[in-house]
């Protein structure tokens, strides 16, 4: 797999002019393009190109460091504080009625669906009756999660009206849940899995 963090540096440096002055030909002219160029150039232009090359190199280095930092932050962004051993995801069909019953009442199972995938959140008190996220229990909460809303009217499976930023937030929630909770099935007839 290619090292994407280094790709810009390689690509940009191949396009940048050389920091060293161009070779002097036997005709007494400084040439920028090597032996094939007949355009005269001054040593001052060569110095300017060297300066531009240094700026380009610094920008490239800065870009690569920012990219590497962002990648390392994003890689750990959704990691659970305590490692979680998850079962392989299941694709068993779960009816909307079965999902609606999985609210954690009386110690029963507690499920939350996102984009049609059903997560078992039974071990998290926040989704149990009286918890701050119980509004999501037994439902597909895709739209509400994308909007970062706990309003009951936002708890809907259809997320097609979310703007691009909200869709990104929804994808973050999918990643977050996927690293913490077992996927126990898929909502039967789900049309929001996109």
Beta strands, then each sheet from edge to edge (+ up, - down):
strand 1: 93-94
strand 2: 111-114
strand 3: 117-120
strand 4: 139-140
strand 5: 182-187
sheet 1: 1+ 5+ 3- 2+ 4+
end
